[in-house]
């Protein structure tokens, strides 16, 4: 039987070819995550108008958003957990908002189509089955829903009530979507500015109650009142008042917000899609 001789160069080439996938994966894992979130910044700068989203254009030009969400999925959860508090919080807020955008354009234009959606506008995110609870997205090498990100990670891990004006659920009554990503180096200022902007929104955020000495506030403060309770020794209503008082300079509202006895009403929530095509200005 003849002996087959294989040249060393061929053996080296074969070894490199076999190792290539592992080397590529290792390189990706080792690549540092860009905490300026430039791809998301590109998306937001191009497609946000006065806090509303041009979903039709975003759907046509979705490349940057898809690349960004791929980055979210590729980073290791262990790496994320090792970042600073500000880096982690900015990452999860941006992930929630980016994945909400992707959920919408994956189903755009939205049509009424589920029993759950009967109670909501025809173009609401609620018309997308399982949009919040069931649909899974790859983030930090895990399969997570939007509710997982908000209720299992952000709320219990950070104790930061301002996240409720940063997470945007694609509805008209949501706080507006910023035309920039959240970044660790400016996160506190961004959250404060976002809160003050929402408190100045008389249609959806905060206003004086008609014919009374009370105030009317977004239903967000009813749904998540427990997150504001620590600001007032465990009292949810007073915590909401204290939170808003620290984020407005309106002389007509401040006396009411500073009075712990002020009654609080809640503004009906408009779940119509925050689409520039619907609310053109």
N, C-alpha and C positions, 0 to 999 in steps of 0.2 A: 504494500500500500504506500502510495506517495504521501509524503508529509507536506501539508500546506503551510507555506510560510507567509505570515502577515507582517508587513512592514510596520515598524513602530509608529511611523507617522499616521498610518491608518488607524491604529489602536488609539492614538491620542485624539484623532478627529472623532472617532466613535464615542469616546468618553466625554468629550466636550458636548456633543450632540445630546447625549443622555442627561448630562448635568444642566443643560441650558434652562429647562423649565424651573428647576430648583433655584438656579442662580437668579433667574428673572424674578421669581416670587420673593427671594430673599432681598433683592435690591428694592423691590416695591415696598416691602415691609420696613426696610431701613430708611426709605426716603422720608425726609421730614415733612410734616404737614404744614402747609402755608397758612398761618393764622390770620393773614389778611383776607383770606377767602376771595381771591381775585376773580375766579370764575363766577361765583355768585354775584360779586359786585358788578361784573359785566352784564349779567342777566337783569339785575335790578335797575341799573342805570339806563338800560335800553328799553325796558318794558313797563316801568312804573310811571304813572302820571297822576300827580296829586294823591298818591296813596292807593290808586286803583291800578288794575293790571290789564294790559293789552294781551289777553289770552290768545287771541287769534294770531297775532304776530309772534308771540312766544311759541305757539305750537308749530309755526312754520320755521322758526329759527331756534330750535330747542337744543342745538348741539352743546352749547356751553353749560346748560342746565344738566344735561345728561352726563357730561364729563365731571361736573361738580358732584352729582349724586354718586357717581362711580368712586370718586375720591372718598366720600363719606363711608362707603362700604369697604374700601380697601384698608383703611387705618385700623390698627389693632385696638381692641377695647382696653387692653393693658396699657397701651401707650396713652390713650385718652385719659385714663384714670390717673396717670402720672403727671398730667399737665397742671398748671396753676388753676385756681378756682375760676378766674376770669376766662381763661382759655377754654375750660370745659363748658362753662355756661354759654359762652358765645357759640361754641361748636353745636351744642344741643338746640339752642334757639334757631340758629341758621339751618340746622338739619330739618327741624320741624317745618319751618317756612318753605324751604326748598322742596321738600317732599309733598307738601300741600300743593304747591304750584304744579309739580309733576303729576299729582293725582288729578288735578283739574284738566290739564292739557291731554292727559291720556284718555279723557272721556268727553272732550270738548268738540262741538257744543253739547252742553248737558241738556237732556230731555227728561221729563217726568217718567219715572219707570219703576218705582218700588212702592210697596205698601207703606213703608216708613215715611216715604217722601210725600205722602198725601197731605201731611200737615205743613209742608214747606213749599216755598216758591218753586216753580217749574224748573228753574235753572240753578237751584241750590246745590251745594255740595252734598246735601242729604239725599239727593236723588241718585248718588253713586253708592251702590250697595257696599256696606262694610268700610266706607272710606276712613272712618276714624278707628274702629275697633278691630276689623278683620284683615284688611289689606296689610300685607307685610312688606317692609322695605329693608334692604340690606344696609345697616349702619354699624360701623365698628365691628364688622365680622359677625353681626347678629341679625336675626330677623325680627324686626320691631314694627309695631303699628304706631300711628300717630298718638293714640292714647297711651301706649307704652312710654313713648318719649316724654309726653307731658306729665302723666300721673304716676309713673313708676320711676322715672329718672329725675326730671327737672324739679317738680314740686317737692318731693320728699328730700332730695339731696341738697338743695340750695337755700330753701327758706327765704326766697326772694319774691315778695308780692308783685314787684314791677314786671315780672315775666308775663303777667296777664295782659299787659299792653304791648308786649313784644311778640307774642305768639299770635299769628294771624291765620284764622280759620276760613278765609276766602268768603267772608260775608260782608255785606254793606255796613252792618253795625259793629264789625270788628274795628279795633284800632287800625289806623292806616298802616300799610306796609311801607317801610322806609326804602328809599332808593339807594340804599347802601347796606352791606352786611354789618352785623355786630362784630366788633373786634375787641380783643382783650384790653388793649391799651387805652381804649376810649369807652369801655363798656358802661361804667357808672354814669358818665355824662350822657351817653346815648339813651340809657334807660330812663334817666331823669327827664331828658328832653322829650322822649316819647310819652312819658306819663303826663307831663305838663301839656303836651299837645292834645292828648285825649281828654284831659280835664277841661280844656278850652273848647271842646267840641260840644256845642249846645244841642245838637241833634241826637248824638249817640253816647256822649260821655257823661256830662254833668250839666244840670241847669236847675234854676229855682223851680220849685213845685208851684203850680198855678194856684192862686188864691189862698196861699198858706205860707207859713214860715219854714216849711220843710224844703227838701231838695229831692230831685229826681236824678237817679244815676243809672248807668248801664246795668243791664241784667247780669253782666259778668260779676259784679260785686255781690249779687245774690247767690249765684252758683258757686262762687269760691270764697264766700265770706269767711270761712275758717282760716284762710291764709292771711287775712287782715286782722283777725282777732288778737294775735300777740301784740299788736300796737296799742291795745286798750284793755289789758289785763284779761284777755279771753272773751271780750264782748265783740261780736262780729259787727254789729251796726256801728258802734262807736269806733271800732278799728277802721272801718271804711271811711267814716267822717274824718278821722285823724289823718289817714293816708291822703285823702283828697285835699285837706286843708294845707298839707305840707307841699302841695304841688300846684297851687293856684294863688294868684295875687288879686283875684277879682273882689273888689270891695263890697259888692252886693252879695257875694256868696260866703266870704270868709266868716262873718259873724255867725251864720247858720252852721257852717262846718265846725266851728270851734265850740258850739253849744252841744254838749253830749245828749241833750234831750230832743234835738232836732229830729223830726220824723223823716223817714227815708222811703221814697217810692222808687219803683224800678221802671225804666224805659223799655217798652216792647222791643224785642230784638228782631231786626230785619235780616233774614238769612238769604236774601237775594245775592247772587254772586257779585263780588266786587270787581266788576268787569267794565272797562272803559266803553265797551260797546253798548252797555246798558245805561251808564251814568256819564255820558259824554259831557264835558264842561267846556 
